[in-house]
Amino acid sequence: MRKSGKVTSVLLALMMVGSIVIPSNQITNIEAAEKQKKFIIVTRSRKDVKTIEAKYDTIIEEEEQNTDLLRDENIIVSNMTGSEAKKIEKDGKVEKVEEDVAVTASTKTDNQIAGDSENTQWNLKSINADMQESEPTKKVKVALLDSGVDFQDGINVKERINLINDGEEFSPILEDASNHGTSIASVIAGEGSQVQGVNKDVELYSARILDDEKQAPVSRVIEGIYWAIDKGVNIISISFGTSQYSEALKQAIDDANAKGILVVAAAGNQGESGTDNVEYPAAFDNVMAVGSVDSKARVSDFSSTGKEIDVVAPGEAVRATGAFEETMITSGTSMAVPHVVGVASRLWQKNLSKSNEFIKKLVEESAKTLGDKSSYGNGLVDCKYAEEMYDFAENQYETEKNIDLQENKDKVQTFDNKDESKVEGTWTSSYHQKYLNDNGINIPAYKTGATYPDKEESGMKGMSDNPDFHGFYLRKYENKENVNILASYRFIIKIGNAYGKGNTYTAVAKSDIPGLTQKSYDSIRARFKGINSKIKSYSSYSNRKAFVFGIAMHTVTDMFAHSTYRFENGKWCRITHPNADDISVQSRRFKMAYRTERNNVYRYQGKRADVPVCHDFHASKDTTGAYYTSDTANKYYRVCNMSLFSSQVHISDNTVKKHYTLINVDRSENIDDKL
């Protein structure tokens, strides 16, 4: 098995926007300026990787990006000048050299969340996928290459990997900074109260390749594809593209197909730009290219068109699950892809021995004809008709290696999707996503705040240096002073409320926060002084409050990564990285962290105004023992000093005190800090 790796380079405006990748035969046209750029070098064999690295050791940089996933596919990634790239390309042991040119996705920043709607699942009804059969005996494995998937109750991820080497720690709770991957995952396999996916029974594998700016290099995409191959997935879901051909990307796609994997990709959003060309990898013959239609089954204005289109699916004003389990409205060929992935997986789970070509043809041949093939391809995917015709198609394919079904003449269902009018006029050609402000929260501001403490610019980065912002119970470098995370959290919440009223961090006094040490008070104030201008860059008080509440969310959820212990070899040992962010390690703590995340959001929305702030670490009404249970066998996680801290902040509710005691371990006990 290949080992997982991380990536450092930046390329491709992937998030449904075209980018530039210069083919190898155009390297001679690269201006031979001595400014370094990033290049992909493809050698002729695995052995040649070492040979080329040794021969050009003064040119090729050793980077973490050159992982086993890439090396095993004869790929090296390095910064170099154009003239150096041309020199290496002439080497007989090198097949090709391609430049990794960075571009950025065009996104909207004024996104808001969605409220109730009469047609929340019109998209599933449109493709006849609103009724699902019984759970399969074997599940189809789907790899989602995107921006990651936030840990949520309604979206189950079997395995995840972060292929971005940005020097930042991150928790799966806040993995997806852009909400793009989470929304796509919800349409594939969501089980939320507002959003149901096409197939809740898939095994989802998430590769985080798009960074906070929704960027990635071709090499990282390739790495994600080979990771998916290693995981033995059946389907790879790709909701991004590039307008230029890449030989290295084509090879990775070819290798995936050779392993029997069905690759489904977005056609692109070039419809409004006047260049309707289908983007790569969707434009490759062995990839299922998906275009977008609206609730009236009309091709979306933004959807790329061309002879490469295979099918279309709902992609305009589709409801999905975004950050913090809030419902969002999003559009683009990105959102059409998960519908097709879901349908293909439902067909494949009938018999996993079937080939990817059989599933691809069945999806295409069972689609409803809508119009010209350059716009609609074979038509709108139809899950019900495909399932009904499965046996006939199976027999036909076994004898003829082809599927030729009777035309799907079922009436095309159309819907009055009011969400389309709500977001009318907001679309851009590259990326379409909007939250409707019915629940009174600005998700982008909130999510930015939630991930901000891990940014270098914040001045808060580092668990040991800034324990108040990372849920760490100890001031490691200063006499190992206890840090009462409950008190620190309460202080930050009060600061958020102050900004929400037009004030700043200076409006909150230490006397308002029992249990807060002088050092924590001074440290938190100093950090907020440093970012005061950043907070005030938000024009509205509510957005300033959302940003600060996001910082508080980071603190409360991080506690279950940085201050938690498990029992090993007769003592309590602190869970450290990489285990701290591994969901499989004491999974209960992630359930608890997710519960505190929701409490934080509810508090922002005013739903917990009558509940003490330090109760946000508590899951109320736990009658099943999912969060708190007597643990005399020491099977579950514990939080350091939870009882002490709850006493210091003057928690009086007996139930809360009891539950905090059940997950408590004291520093005075037999513990191993592993600091």
Disulfide bonds with the S-S distance in Angstrom:
none
